[in-house]
Amino acid sequence: MIPQDTSDPHVVLLATGGTIASRSRPEAGGAAIAADTGEQLLGSLGASSSCPVRVVDVLRKGSYLLGFDEMAQICSSIRAVLRNPAVLGVVVTHGTDTMEETAFLAELTHDDPRPVVFTGAQKAADSGSPDGPENLAQAVAVAASPQARGRGVLLSFAGRIFPARGVQKAQTLDLDAFANPDVGAVGWVTAGGSVHLGHVPPRPAPIPLPPVAAGTGVRVDVVASYPGADDVLLRAALEAGAAGIVLQATGSGNANRVLCSAVGEATAAGVVVVTSTRVHAGPVVPIYGDGGGKDLLAAGAIPSGILRPSQTLVLLSLLLRLDAPRPQIAGHFARYGQPLP
């Protein structure tokens, strides 16, 4: 259902591609490639949309192809459509591979009480039983719901509603693809569009969104610690010009002596290093010495709290693009790295 007038209350659908918009291409050997427009996605709902929806096509890509500039473009589009006071909320259809990154960037920079709801699909649009139409219909219901106001950016998938902060893709193929290991789901939405959400938690003040200008950003790399890891990859990132490093540590945020030494050299040279972890839940807490988290902290690394490497990368990239000094960066990680109340 398309609104007759943009001054009538409606939800905006920002289409960016992803599996929900993908179809098998014979010329690509049967590979699924993002092809459908937002109007085609909306058409897949038939008459089941719970609210008038206006479509804006932003991108048409698999989300594994996105960089920070494209994610910022999506966030800029969210801001642009919310300038219309008739908009009740925004739905962003997005590939699942990097939905947790773009949704978190949108959460960090969202400064409006109206909800933004990300959704997508695990099955392509031309599969025998696509899950995209039901996910989209439910996301529209959440975006139009008064219960969703003041909650920032949400992710609606397979009937469950998650906060953007801390959300992770937890299944490669299963339809119930997402989880938020530290806080769980904050609500659910039925097949009929009935929305159920709990209390509205307080949100940190938004961070400014830097202008979208391709090629003007800063380099941030993710470097993993693992049994037997040395400092070759970390030093290669520095030689490539990285202004920030996300260290994907083990356990509660541990590495080894060699990596700790390289981290100390990097931070002394002005590079910002943030310690995250490969463990799916729980905070990064400096506990151990001899190359562990205590030594990383002494070497100048900032703990990420509950933020995993994917969302740590987003927050660090955003802050470095804003030329935030290191103490301010540490403060933001202390704030956003806390579990939701």
N, C-alpha and C positions, 0 to 999 in steps of 0.2 A: 504494500500500500504506500504510494508516493504522496507526500503532502501536497495539497492543492496550492498552497501558498507558503513561502518560507517564513511567514510571520505566524503560521499555525504551529502549535506545539508538535515537535517531532524529534526523533533520534537521528543522528547522522552516522552513516556507515562509511568508515574510511577503509578502503580495500587496498591491501599491499601485496597480495599474492599468497604464496604458501600452498600447502597441500589442498586446502579447502578450495582453491581456485585452479588446481592442476588437473591435467588430462594426459593420457598416454599418447605419445607422439611416435608413429611408425618410423618417421625419418630419423628419430633419435634412438632407434632400436627398442622402442616400446617404453622408454623412460618417461616418467611423469614430469611434466614441465608446467609451470604456472601459466595459465592461458585465459581463464575466465575474468571478465570485468566484474565490477561491483554490482552492476545491474543484473548480470547473470546470476550472481550469488543471491541477490534479493529475489529474483524470479524463482529460485529453487524453493522458496518458502511457500509459494502459492498464496493462499489467503490466510496463512497461519500467523502472520506478523501481528503482534499484540499492539502495535503502535505505528503511526506513519513514519516512514524511513526515507531520508534523503541520502543519495549515494555520492561520494567523492572518491574518484580513483587517484591514489597517490603513487603506488608502485605496482609492478606485477612481476615479482621475483620470489624464488625460493629464499627463505630467511637465512639459509646457510651462505648466501651471497652478500649479506648486508654488512656494511661497516658503520662506524660511528656517524659519518655524515648522513647516511640513509636513515639511521635511527633518529637523528636529530631532525631530519626532514619530516618524519612521521610526527614527532612531537610538535614541530612548528605547525603542522596541519591541524593537530588537535586544538592548539591555541586559536588558530584562525577561525575554525568553525564555531568555537565557543564564544566568539564575539557576537554571535546572533543570540539575543536573549530568549528566542523561542525554542532553542535547542534544549531538550531535556537531559540529554547525555550523549555519549559517543561510544560506538562500537568500532574496534579495530580488528579486522580479520588479518591474520598474520601466520606465517609458518611457525611450526612448533619448535624447530631446532633452536632458534635464538629468541623466542618469545619472552623468555625470562629476562633477557638483556634489555630489549626495547621497552617492555612493560615497566621495568625498574627505572630506566631513564625517564620515561613519562611520569612515573611516581615522584621522582626526585624534583622534577620541574613543574609539576601540576599545581596551579594556584587558583583553582576554581572549585566551588563545592559540588558542582555537577559531576557525576561519575563518568569515568572512562573504563570501558570493559574490553579486554582482549579475549579473542577466541580464535579457533582454527579447526583443524581436522586431522585425523590420522589416516583417513582413506581419501583417495582422490575423488574429484567430482564425478568422474565417469566410472567409478567402481560399482559393483553390483548393489551395494548397500552403503552409500556414503553417510558418514556421521556429521558432515559439515552443516547440512540444513538444520538439524535439531540443535546443534551447538549454537548456530547463528540465531535461531529463533529464541533460545533461552538467553543469549547475551543481550538481545534487544530488550527482552522483558526486564533484565537486571538494570540496563542503562536507563530505562524509563521509570524504574521504581523509585518512589520517594525514600524507601529504606536505604538506597545506595548512596544518597547524598552525604557529603562530608567524609567519605571513606577513601577518597583519592582514587588510585588506579587498582582495578580488580582484574582477575582472570577467571573467566567462566568456562568450564570444560567438563563434559560428560555429567552435567547436573550439579557439579560442585563449584563453589565460589571461593577463591583464594585471594589474599592480599598480594600485591606485586612484590613487596619486600620479602625475600626469602623463598620465593616460589622456584621450583626446579622441575624440569622435565624428568620424570622418573621412569618412564617406559618408552622404549623405542617404537613399539608397534601397537601395544594395547590401547583400546579406546579411552580408558581412564588414565590419561597420560601424565598428569601433573600431580605434584605433592608440595606441601610446605612443611618439611620435617620438624621445624622448631615450633610452629604455631598451629599447624593443621588448617583445615578449611574454616572459613568464617561464616559459611552459610550454604544453602543449596537452592536450586530452582527446579521446579517440576517440569515435566513434558508439556503441561498445560500453561506454563508461564507464571506459576505462583512462586514468588520470591520470599525466601526466609533468611533473614540476617539478624545477628545479635547486636550487642551494643556497639556504638561508634567510638573507636579508640582515638586518642589525640594523635595528631600528625606533626612531625617537625616542619618548621617553616620551609617553603620551597627554595630551591637553588635556581639562580638564573640560567636560562638556556642560551648558550653562546650562538651567535649568528651562524647559519649554515653556509659554509664556504669550503668547498671541496679542496683538499690539499693544504689547508692551513692549520690542521690539527697537530697534535703531539703524538709521539709514538709511545705506546704502553704495551709491554709484552708479558705473557704468562710463562713462567719458568717452573718446572716441576722438580720437587725433591723426591727421590726414590732410593731404594737400596743400592748403594754404590755410586750415587750421583756425584759428579764433580762440578766445577764452576764453568765448564766450557760454554754451555748454553747461556748462562747468565752473562758471561763476558761478551759473547757474540751479540746478545741483545743490546748491551751497552755500546759496543762498537758500531752497531747499526743506528745508534742515535736515540735509544730509548730514554725518555725523561722519567718514566715510571716503570716499575717492575712489580708484578703480582707474583709472589712466591707461593706456589701450590705446595704447601708443606704436608707432612704426615701428622696423624694424631691430633693433639690439641694445638699444633702449630710448631713442628720441629723439623730440623734439617740435619746438618752435620758440621764439623769444624771448617771444612773447606768452603762450604756455601756461606757460613757465618762470616768468614774472613772476607769473602767477595762482597757480601752485603755491606759490611762495614766500609770497604773502599768505595762502594757505589754511593752510599749515603753521605760520606765525607765529600764526595765530588758534587753533591747537590741532587742526585737522583733520589726520587721518592720510592721506597720499597714498602709494600704492604704484605703482611703474612696472612694467607688464608689457609684452607686445609682441603684435602681430598675427601675427608669424612663427611657424610651426607647431613649430619645433624650435630648440634652442640657448638658452643662458642670457641673461638681461638683464645686460649689462656696461656700466658707464659708460665711454665712450671719447671721445665727441665734445663739443666746446664749441659756442658760438654757438647755443644753444637745444637742444643735444643732451643725451645722458645725463649727462655731467659736470656740466652746469648744473642738470639736474633733481636730481642728488644734492646739489649745493650749496644748492639751494632747499629741501631737506628731504625729498625723495621717497625712499622705501625701494625698492630693487630687489627684484623677485620671484623672481629665479633662474630656474628652469625652469618655474615655475608660470605657466600662461596666464591670461588674464583671468577665465575661468570659475572656476577653482580659487583664484585670488588673491582673488576676491570672497568665497568661502566662508571662507577662513582669516581674512581681515580682519574679516568680519562676526562670526565666532565670537569673536575676540579682543576686539573692541570691546564685545560683549555681556558679556564677562567683566571689563570695565573695565581691561584690560591697559594699562600705560603704554607710551609710544612705544618706549623702549629694549627692552622685552620683546617688543613686536611685531616690531621689527627683528631681534631674535634668533631668533624663530620663523621668519621668512622666510629668514634665513640658513640655518637648519637644514632646513626643509622644501623650500627652493628648490634644495637640492643634488641632483644626479642620484643615483639609487639605486646602491649599490655593486655 
